[in-house]
Amino acid sequence: MKGQLIGVGVGPGDPDLMTLKAVKAIASADVVGYFAKAGNVSHARTIAQAHFRADTVELPLLYPVTTEIHRHDDAYRTAIGAFYDASAAAVAEHILAGRTVAVLSEGDPLFYGSYMHLHVRLAQRFPTKVIPGVTGMSGCWSQAGAPIAQGDDVLMVLPGTLDEAELARRLATADAAVIMKVGRNLPKIRRALAAAGRLDRALYVERGTMADCALVPLSERADERAPYFSIVLVPGWERAA
């Protein structure tokens, strides 16, 4: 079998932050897959499209649901599980035909990325490799020029989907924190940070590394819903040496 699967991290948004290895993998792949919500543009494709060949076969993998149903709802679990099964089957069909399939992932493929759902379904069946990418959080703290952790600082990465009390509890014990999956959770995140006594250090970064990036102290950001590409940073280094 000559076909293989490659998970390709394309970085946080700026196409110049793609690695050379990622560019080579995309340019040499027979098929390039990418995730997007049905009816929406794939951000990963937008980042990487300059490196598609003229004869590249594109494989859009379109989510049937995203936030319309709560993630703990049985209907959501059923729909998204079936989607990943069908996506894995579509990729497997190309691999069995001897094609190399590169599946794009914003940031890093194995860090809060949809690619990993294909990986766990296919890596035991086919030759597979993963090309790491610059993460969204490192892109954001670099954009902000915010040293995030040093010395014995403990960095905690938290999804904003956690319950408010749990967010506050964890934030109170971390020296530094990154909060992902902000979106509609922004008001809850702000309250949790205030309860943990960390709001005054929190930074809000929207579309980090992209041309339309926005960066403000979280205390100055209105509570309306944040876009998909947004992260809250709580830098450590409170006692910088």
Secondary structure by P-SEA (a helix, b strand, c coil): cccccccccccccccccccaaaaaaaaaccbbbbbbcccccccccccccccccccbbbbbbccccccccccccaaaaaaaaaaaaaaaaaaaaaaaabbbbbbbbccccccccaaaaaaaaccccccbbbbbcccaaaaaaaaaccccccccbbbbbbbccccaaaaaaaaaaccbbbbcccccaaaaaaaaaaaacccccbbbbccccccccccccccccccccccccbbbbbccccccc
